[in-house]
Amino acid sequence: MNTIFTYVKFILFHKSFMWLLFIVNLFGTLFGYYWYQSQLEITPPIFLIFVPDSPTASLFFTIALFGWLLKLNFKLIEALALITLVKYGLWAVVMNIWTQVETGPIGFEGWMLVVSHFAMALQAVLYIPFYRFKWIHVLLAAIWTLHNDVIDYVFGQMPIYRSLSEYTQSIGYFTFWLSIACILLAIMVIKLSRLQQSK
């Protein structure tokens, strides 16, 4: 088991694989913004930056990954990447599975979204050893994340899932606590990092 773990770690942290992951995330981010095109067309300009949640989370991770490849740490971007990538990755998984339960089969496209968004959340966790953010960066990322929840569920700019529209309040409540959980994850990363440094 240790040999397998070491081998997987070697692949994940190898520069060639990280460059490949960078390219995949870059194109995934661009596709994500394209995916939101129809919603962005009906979004008031003041809210445009807050609507494409998943692509923006992916963009944060893409920038962080680029920094690591250059041996740089964009600490605020890293905090934003971890919190938002796990949050919106898991959020989309839950929403699509909920849609499957509510309306029936979601088809290839729906399951593609489940797999790709779960991968988004997973990669954010797998690269925890690279994060170097501090408390201030988590605080700023937390403000961004919770403010985004307000924009989505108070001002009605959440991603459109028409089949789940009657559950908007429940989804908003779930999303808020998912945000809190992801912020706590970032705090835990700081504590683990300090613990390792003290050894």
N, C-alpha and C positions, 0 to 999 in steps of 0.2 A: 504493500500500500504506500509506504514512504517513497519507494522508487517511482511509482506512478505519479504521486503528488509532485515530486521533484521534477519529473519530466514535463508535466503540464505547466508548472511554474516557469520552467526554462522556455517553453514555447510562448507562453503569455507575455513574458518580459523580454523576449528577444526582439531586437530592433526591427528586423524584417517583418515580423508578425505585427508589431505595433504600427509600422508604416501602412501595412495592409489594412489594419483596423482603422487607422486614420482615414484612409481613402473610402472605406465602406461607410464610416460615419459621416464623412463629408457629403457623399452622394445621397445617403439616407436622409440627411438634414435637408438637402435641397429638394428631394422628393417630398419630404414632410411638409415643407412650405407650399409646394405645389398642391398637395393634398388638401390644404386649407384654403385654396384659392376661392372656392365658392362662398365660404363663410367670410373670408376677408373682404370680398366684394360688397357685402351688406353690413360691414362693421364700420361704425363711426371712426374717423381717423384717430381720435384721441385714445381709442382702445386697441389699435392695430398691434402694438408691440406685445400686448398681453394675451392675444387670442391663440396664436399657434404654439401651445404649451409644449408639446412633445418635441417638435423640431428645434425650439429654442433650447430646451434641455439638452438635446443631442448636440447642438451647436456649442454649448458650454463645454461638454465633454470633448468635442473635437478640438477646441482651442486648448484645453488642458492637456490633451494627448500630444498635440503639436509642441507644446511647451516641454513636456517630458522628453520628447525626442531630441529637443535642442538643449536638454539638461537645464531647463528653466522651470520655475514653479509660479504660475499665475494663481496666487492663493485664493483670491476672491472667486475667480472663475472655477477653481477646483471645488470650493464649498458649494457654489451654485450647481455645479455639475452633479456632485454626489446627491444632494438633497432633491433636486428637480428630476434627475434621471431616474432615481429609484421611485420617486413619487409618481411621475406621469407614466413610467413604464408599468408599474403595478396597477395604477388607475385604469389604464387602457385594457389591461388583461381582465380586470374585474368587470368593466363596462361591457366588453364584448362577450364574455361568458354570461353575464346577466342578460344581454340581448338574446343570446342563444336560448336561455331558459324562458324568457318572456315571449319571444316571437317565433322560435323555431330555428332551424339551421341557418348559420350565418355565412356558410359557403367558404370557398377558398380564400377570398379576400379578407373575411373576418378572422379566420384562423391564421392567416399571414400576419395580420395585425397583432394577434395574441402572441405569436412566436417572436416577432420582431421587437415588440415592446417588452416582453419578458427578457429578451437578450439585452435590451437597453439597460434595464435595472440590474441585470446580472453583471454586466461589464463594469458598471459603476462600483459594485462591491468587490469584484475581483482585483481592481486596481487600487484598493485602499492603501497598500504599502507606499504608493507614490504621492499621496496627499500630504501637503505641508501647511495647510491652512491653520489659522489661530482662532481664538474666541471672537475677535472683532469681525472676521470674515464670515463666521457662522451666524453672528448676529445680523449682519447686512443681508446675507443670503436668506435668513429666516424672515426678515422684513419683506424682502422681494416676494418670497413664496406665499406668505400669508396675505400680503397686499393683492397678489394675483388671485387668491381665493375670493377676496372681497369683490374684485372686478368681475370675476366669473359668476358669482352667485348672488351678489347684491345688485350689480349692474347688468346681469343677464348675458354675459359674454362667454359662457362656458361652451366647450365643444358640443356640437349638435348631435344628439342621439335621439331622434324623433320618437323611436319606440319606447324610450325611457323618460320622455318629457314629463309624465305625470309624477315621476319620482324625484323631481329636481331638488326638493328640500332635503330628502334623504341622501341624495348624492352629494349635496353640498356639505351636509353634516359628516358624511364618510370622508369626503375630501379634506376637510379641516383636520380631522384626527389623523389622516394619512400624512398630512403636512407635518403635524407635530411629531409623529413617529420618525419621519425622515430627518427632521431637525435633531431629534434625540440621537439618531444614528450618527450624525456628524459630530455631535458632542462626544459620543462614545469613541469615535475615531481619534479625537484629540486626546482623550484620557488614555487610550491604548498606546498612542504615540509617546506620551510622556512617561508611561510606565516602562516602555521598551528603552527609552533614553536613560532612565534611572538605573537600569540593570548594569 
